[in-house]
């Protein structure tokens, strides 16, 4: 754990911590990203990413390195690393349901329901036929 003089005010460039965690940092009770990475057995790059994505609470003093409060490290050891939300991918559309009313608007000469609706498409311009 890194130490600095007690009671020293820290000017923050980036990041967010709670007021209690800020007191910890000001009294020198904090870890660096490398120390956390070594303790939790993750890469420095991954911990840096999690800090920048605000999954791990930390601050970066002006002209300094990221500081992770002792209480945040304790939270990580009990709760684990917070997951990164995954983007939900929608399945591809295979069918489109079209009402009979819309079908008649699109193609007035279309066949009735049950016989299959055909929309004439001219592919000659597309394939040069």
Backbone as numpy.savetxt, mean C-alpha at the origin, in Angstrom:
# Nx Ny Nz CAx CAy CAz Cx Cy Cz
20.46 -0.06 21.16 19.62 1.10 21.16 20.51 2.33 21.16
20.21 3.27 20.30 20.98 4.50 20.20 20.67 5.40 21.39
21.62 6.21 21.78 21.43 7.13 22.91 21.79 8.54 22.50
21.09 9.50 23.05 21.45 10.89 22.90 21.14 11.59 24.22
21.58 12.82 24.37 21.40 13.52 25.62 19.92 13.67 25.96
19.57 13.51 27.25 18.19 13.62 27.69 17.68 15.04 27.55
16.40 15.16 27.21 15.76 16.45 27.14 16.05 17.24 25.88
16.80 16.68 24.95 17.15 17.39 23.72 15.96 17.36 22.77
15.52 18.53 22.28 14.41 18.61 21.34 14.84 18.11 19.97
13.97 17.36 19.31 14.27 16.80 18.00 13.40 17.51 16.97
14.03 18.12 15.98 13.31 18.78 14.89 13.03 17.73 13.82
11.76 17.51 13.51 11.35 16.42 12.62 11.24 16.90 11.17
11.85 16.11 10.29 11.76 16.37 8.84 10.63 15.54 8.23
10.54 14.26 8.61 9.55 13.33 8.08 9.07 12.40 9.19
7.92 11.76 8.95 7.43 10.72 9.83 6.47 11.22 10.88
5.85 10.25 11.58 4.89 10.55 12.64 5.06 9.55 13.77
4.99 10.06 14.99 4.97 9.22 16.18 4.00 9.86 17.16
3.60 9.11 18.18 2.73 9.65 19.21 3.56 10.56 20.12
2.90 11.42 20.90 3.66 12.27 21.83 4.51 11.47 22.82
4.01 10.34 23.28 4.77 9.49 24.20 6.01 8.94 23.49
5.84 8.50 22.25 6.97 7.99 21.49 7.98 9.10 21.21
7.53 10.33 21.01 8.44 11.45 20.80 9.28 11.68 22.06
8.66 11.55 23.22 9.41 11.66 24.48 10.48 10.59 24.56
10.15 9.37 24.15 11.13 8.28 24.14 12.32 8.66 23.27
12.05 9.16 22.09 13.12 9.54 21.16 13.97 10.65 21.74
13.31 11.65 22.35 14.04 12.77 22.92 14.91 12.35 24.10
14.51 11.28 24.81 15.33 10.78 25.91 16.34 9.73 25.45
16.35 9.46 24.14 17.35 8.55 23.60 16.92 7.10 23.55
15.66 6.81 23.77 15.16 5.43 23.74 14.60 5.13 22.35
15.49 4.90 21.42 15.08 4.61 20.05 16.07 3.67 19.38
15.63 3.11 18.25 16.46 2.24 17.44 16.59 2.85 16.05
17.66 2.49 15.36 17.82 2.89 13.95 17.18 1.80 13.09
17.00 2.09 11.82 16.44 1.11 10.89 17.31 -0.14 10.84
18.62 0.04 10.80 19.54 -1.10 10.74 19.40 -1.98 11.98
19.29 -1.36 13.15 19.15 -2.13 14.38 17.85 -2.94 14.37
16.76 -2.33 13.92 15.48 -3.04 13.85 15.56 -4.17 12.83
16.17 -3.90 11.67 16.31 -4.93 10.64 17.11 -6.12 11.17
18.19 -5.85 11.89 19.00 -6.93 12.45 18.22 -7.71 13.50
17.51 -7.02 14.37 16.76 -7.69 15.44 15.60 -8.53 14.91
14.90 -8.00 13.90 13.74 -8.70 13.36 14.08 -9.62 12.18
15.34 -9.58 11.76 15.84 -10.40 10.65 15.14 -10.10 9.33
15.03 -8.82 9.04 14.54 -8.35 7.76 15.64 -7.51 7.13
15.50 -7.21 5.84 16.50 -6.37 5.20 16.28 -4.91 5.59
17.35 -4.14 5.52 17.27 -2.71 5.80 16.32 -2.05 4.80
16.37 -2.48 3.55 15.51 -1.91 2.52 14.02 -2.14 2.85
13.68 -3.34 3.34 12.28 -3.64 3.66 11.81 -2.81 4.84
12.61 -2.69 5.88 12.23 -1.89 7.05 12.11 -0.43 6.64
13.01 0.06 5.80 12.94 1.44 5.31 11.63 1.65 4.55
11.28 0.70 3.69 10.02 0.78 2.94 8.83 0.85 3.89
8.80 -0.01 4.91 7.69 -0.03 5.86 7.61 1.27 6.66
8.76 1.85 6.98 8.77 3.14 7.68 8.23 4.23 6.76
8.67 4.25 5.53 8.22 5.28 4.59 6.74 5.13 4.24
6.22 3.91 4.29 4.80 3.65 4.04 3.98 3.83 5.32
4.62 4.20 6.40 4.00 4.44 7.71 3.38 3.20 8.32
3.91 2.03 7.98 3.50 0.78 8.62 4.24 0.62 9.94
5.40 1.25 10.02 6.18 1.31 11.26 6.32 2.78 11.60
5.95 3.15 12.83 6.04 4.55 13.25 7.49 4.92 13.53
7.90 6.02 12.93 9.27 6.51 13.10 9.32 7.97 12.69
10.41 8.63 13.06 10.63 10.00 12.60 12.03 10.11 12.02
12.18 11.10 11.18 13.49 11.40 10.62 13.81 12.84 10.99
14.76 13.04 11.91 15.14 14.41 12.26 15.78 15.11 11.07
15.74 16.43 11.08 16.37 17.22 10.02 17.85 16.88 9.98
18.31 16.42 8.81 19.72 16.07 8.64 20.13 14.79 9.34
19.17 14.02 9.84 19.50 12.79 10.57 18.97 11.54 9.90
19.04 10.44 10.66 18.55 9.15 10.17 17.25 8.80 10.88
16.50 7.89 10.27 15.24 7.46 10.86 15.46 6.93 12.27
14.51 7.25 13.16 14.54 6.78 14.54 13.21 6.11 14.85
13.30 4.89 15.36 12.10 4.12 15.68 12.03 4.01 17.20
10.95 4.50 17.83 10.85 4.47 19.29 10.90 3.05 19.85
11.37 2.93 21.07 11.48 1.64 21.75 10.11 0.96 21.83
9.06 1.73 22.12 7.72 1.15 22.24 7.23 0.59 20.89
7.65 1.20 19.79 7.27 0.69 18.46 7.97 -0.64 18.20
9.22 -0.75 18.60 9.93 -2.03 18.47 9.22 -3.11 19.29
8.80 -2.77 20.51 8.09 -3.73 21.35 6.77 -4.14 20.72
6.08 -3.18 20.09 4.83 -3.50 19.40 5.09 -4.46 18.23
6.16 -4.22 17.49 6.50 -5.08 16.36 6.82 -6.50 16.81
7.47 -6.65 17.96 7.82 -7.99 18.43 6.60 -8.75 18.95
5.58 -8.03 19.44 4.38 -8.72 19.92 3.34 -8.91 18.82
3.12 -7.87 18.00 2.07 -7.93 16.97 2.60 -8.35 15.61
3.89 -8.19 15.37 4.47 -8.52 14.07 4.44 -7.32 13.13
5.03 -7.51 11.97 5.06 -6.45 10.95 3.66 -6.30 10.35
3.13 -5.09 10.28 1.80 -4.91 9.68 1.81 -5.27 8.20
0.75 -5.95 7.72 0.70 -6.35 6.32 0.48 -5.17 5.38
0.95 -5.31 4.18 0.73 -4.32 3.13 -0.57 -4.72 2.43
-1.54 -3.82 2.32 -2.79 -4.19 1.64 -2.53 -4.52 0.16
-3.16 -5.57 -0.28 -3.03 -6.00 -1.68 -4.13 -5.38 -2.52
-3.81 -5.07 -3.75 -4.80 -4.53 -4.67 -5.70 -5.67 -5.13
-7.00 -5.44 -5.08 -7.95 -6.45 -5.51 -8.07 -6.39 -7.03
-7.81 -7.52 -7.67 -7.87 -7.59 -9.13 -9.21 -8.21 -9.51
-9.96 -7.49 -10.32 -11.26 -7.99 -10.76 -11.06 -9.02 -11.87
-11.87 -10.08 -11.86 -11.75 -11.07 -12.94 -12.20 -10.46 -14.26
-11.69 -10.99 -15.37 -12.08 -10.45 -16.68 -13.56 -10.71 -16.96
-14.17 -9.82 -17.71 -15.59 -9.96 -18.06 -15.70 -10.97 -19.19
-16.55 -11.98 -18.98 -16.73 -13.00 -20.00 -18.06 -12.84 -20.74
-19.07 -12.30 -20.04 -20.37 -12.13 -20.66 -20.92 -10.76 -20.29
-21.67 -10.22 -21.21 -22.37 -8.95 -20.96 -23.84 -9.19 -21.21
-24.64 -8.87 -20.23 -26.08 -9.05 -20.38 -26.68 -7.76 -20.92
-27.41 -7.89 -22.02 -28.04 -6.74 -22.66 -29.53 -6.98 -22.70
-30.28 -5.99 -22.24 -31.74 -6.14 -22.24 -32.26 -6.15 -23.68
-33.45 -6.72 -23.85 -34.05 -6.78 -25.19 -34.29 -5.37 -25.73
-34.67 -4.47 -24.86 -34.93 -3.09 -25.25 -33.66 -2.44 -25.82
-32.54 -2.62 -25.13 -31.27 -2.05 -25.60 -30.83 -2.73 -26.89
-31.08 -4.04 -26.99 -30.69 -4.77 -28.18 -31.42 -4.22 -29.40
-32.70 -3.92 -29.25 -33.48 -3.37 -30.36 -33.01 -1.98 -30.75
-32.54 -1.22 -29.73 -32.00 0.11 -30.03 -30.71 0.01 -30.82
-29.88 -0.97 -30.46 -28.58 -1.14 -31.11 -28.75 -1.73 -32.50
-29.55 -2.80 -32.57 -29.74 -3.49 -33.84 -31.22 -3.79 -34.03
-31.94 -2.91 -34.71 -33.40 -3.11 -34.86 -33.77 -4.42 -35.56
-32.90 -4.96 -36.38 -33.22 -6.19 -37.11 -32.75 -7.44 -36.39
-32.38 -7.33 -35.10 -31.88 -8.50 -34.36 -33.00 -9.50 -34.14
-32.60 -10.77 -34.04 -33.56 -11.84 -33.83 -34.13 -11.76 -32.42
-35.23 -12.46 -32.22 -35.90 -12.48 -30.92 -35.10 -13.30 -29.91
-35.42 -13.10 -28.63 -34.76 -13.79 -27.53 -34.92 -15.30 -27.70
-33.89 -16.03 -27.37 -33.92 -17.48 -27.46 -33.32 -17.97 -28.76
-33.35 -17.18 -29.80 -32.80 -17.57 -31.09 -31.36 -17.09 -31.23
-30.90 -16.31 -30.30 -29.55 -15.77 -30.37 -29.55 -14.44 -31.10
-28.89 -13.49 -30.54 -28.85 -12.17 -31.13 -27.54 -12.02 -31.86
-27.61 -11.59 -33.12 -26.41 -11.43 -33.91 -26.22 -9.97 -34.26
-25.03 -9.50 -34.08 -24.67 -8.14 -34.45 -23.68 -8.25 -35.59
-24.08 -7.81 -36.78 -23.15 -7.94 -37.92 -21.94 -7.02 -37.75
-20.78 -7.60 -37.89 -19.52 -6.84 -37.81 -18.74 -7.08 -39.08
-18.32 -6.03 -39.73 -17.55 -6.14 -40.96 -16.07 -6.13 -40.62
-15.40 -7.30 -40.77 -14.00 -7.44 -40.45 -13.10 -7.20 -41.66
-13.68 -6.93 -42.83 -12.87 -6.79 -44.04 -11.89 -5.63 -43.94
-12.31 -4.54 -43.34 -11.41 -3.39 -43.20 -10.32 -3.70 -42.18
-10.65 -4.51 -41.22 -9.70 -4.84 -40.16 -8.60 -5.80 -40.66
-9.02 -6.81 -41.44 -8.07 -7.82 -41.90 -7.71 -7.68 -43.37
-8.26 -6.69 -44.05 -7.90 -6.43 -45.44 -8.43 -7.50 -46.39
-9.65 -7.98 -46.18 -10.20 -9.06 -47.00 -10.97 -8.64 -48.19
